[in-house]
Amino acid sequence: MSGPDPDRIEVLPVLPSLDLDETLLFYRDQRGFDRIVHQPPKYLILRRREMELHF
């Protein structure tokens, strides 16, 4: 048996954001979502371990 799958996602909520730059700073610096999966101008996906957040 191998270790956990790094691409497996356990939580995937889509949350509102009025300012994606501020949202990124907060969730990266205060909540530890250190992996930016996708960041076009009007959508943001952040990941921390098995959690992924969409804004």
C-alpha positions in Angstrom: 0.0 0.0 0.0 1.4 3.4 -1.0 1.0 6.8 0.7 -1.8 9.3 0.2 -2.6 10.5 -3.3 -1.4 14.1 -3.6 -4.1 14.9 -6.2 -7.0 13.6 -4.1 -9.3 16.4 -2.9 -11.5 15.9 0.2 -13.1 19.4 0.4 -14.1 21.6 -2.6 -16.3 24.5 -1.7 -16.9 27.5 -4.0 -16.9 30.7 -1.8 -17.7 34.3 -2.7 -15.0 36.9 -2.8 -15.3 40.7 -3.4 -11.5 41.0 -3.9 -9.5 38.0 -5.1 -6.2 39.7 -4.3 -7.2 40.2 -0.6 -8.7 36.7 -0.5 -5.4 35.2 -1.7 -3.4 37.1 0.8 -5.7 36.1 3.7 -6.0 32.4 2.8 -2.3 32.1 1.9 -0.8 34.1 4.8 -3.3 33.4 7.6 -4.8 30.0 6.7 -1.8 28.2 5.0 -3.3 27.7 1.5 0.1 27.8 -0.1 -0.6 26.2 -3.5 -2.2 28.4 -6.2 -3.8 25.9 -8.6 -5.5 28.5 -10.9 -5.5 32.3 -10.9 -7.0 34.0 -14.0 -8.4 37.5 -13.5 -11.8 36.5 -12.1 -11.4 33.1 -10.5 -9.0 31.7 -7.9 -8.3 28.1 -6.7 -6.2 27.5 -3.7 -5.0 24.2 -2.1 -3.8 23.1 1.2 -3.1 19.4 1.7 -6.4 17.7 0.7 -8.5 20.9 0.8 -9.2 23.0 -2.3 -11.1 26.3 -2.2 -12.6 28.0 -5.2 -13.4 31.8 -5.3 
